[in-house]
Amino acid sequence: MTLKVGIIGCGSIANHRHAPEYRQNPYTDILLVYDPNPDRARKLADKYGGQVAGSWEEVVRHPEIDAISDCSTNEMHHLITTQALLAGKHVLCEKPIATTIAGAKQILAAANKSGKVLMIDHNQRLVSAHAKARQLIEAGEVGNILSFKTSFGHQGPEHWSANGTNGTWFFKKARSAFGVAGDLGIHKVDLLRYLLQDEIAEISAFSGVLDKKDEHGQPIEVCDHMSCLLRTKSGAIGTASFSWSYYGDEDNSTILYGERGIMKIFAEPEKDLEIIKADGQRVLYQLGAMQTNDNQTASGVIDAFVEAIRTGQAPIATGEDGLAALRIVEAAMDSAATGRSVRLET
């Protein structure tokens, strides 16, 4: 079975991950692509195949399309993904699932009605070191997790996004909604849920515009840095920081402190996953580097999406996972705005 695929949004994420990984997957064929910038769509089609559509609606309604990657800007996800699902298409939606809880629930309702696969691109679940870490935690390698810290930061989307300028949509509140929290932070709160198999019960956060300026030289409309204190349902306490102002090496590290040792994931160069036992014993796992903006390797997202479609099994990151991560980010934004700790329903 060859799946006919449509890609909506032909920016960096489509060019670096979705399109090349569809091209490499033996079960998919790119049929249509769309971007509000026709030249951008043409360049992607020329490189990876497919025809250029005149609108996203054309992609959604095309009778031959089986599956769609929604790589549109954040504020469009609830519109495009909902309509694609209702049109009978399987959908891989970029994160965040939506910019509001209502929008996310609209998507989930459409998925339930259509019966089609809905996967959210929380791709850190597919990183080999993270998958191995989850297995080791389940096996009790370091005992119950007592505390944790995680970080995701780089020099900012103006160095990564398609237009490559300070006018990027990531800096616009009406389109991005959450700034760095919705771009990088949502990956790490989802990763915490995945690794710990626990829910975030309470969060306190600080956020601000530490450095970024827009195309007019003014501070951007959304936060470029956020630091959080989190408590899980089981009682573990930890921190999470997300930043567009890490000028140097990208930081995508997580450290978990357990009853019987420490687990470090991408915490040091050349060390993918390291266990340090309470007795001093060290075990190192070399599992493959994290995909970064500067080191583009296959993410496995498209393969996982296609496998879910072909087998009928639930994808590794469901719509419900997307909603849960969105709730945490919304709570963090609320805490940062009010100066109060926010409790989440668990």
Secondary structure, DSSP 8 states (H G I E B T S, - for coil): --EEEEEE--SHHIIIIIHHHHHH-TTEEEEEEE-SSHHHHHHHHHHH--EE-SSHHHHHH-TT--EEEE-S-GGGHHHHHHHHHHTT-EEEE-SSS-SSHHHHHHHHHHHHHH---EEE--GGGGSHHHHHHHHHHHTTTT-SEEEEEEEEE-S-GGGTSTT-STT-GGG-HHHHSSTHIIIIIHHHHHHHHHHHT--EEEEEEEEE-SS-B-TTSSB-SS-SEEEEEEEETTS-EEEEEEES---SS-B--EEEEESSEEEEEEEETTEEEEEEETTS-EEEE-------SSS----SHHHHHHHHHHH----SS-HHHHHHHHHHHHHHHHHHHHTS-EE---
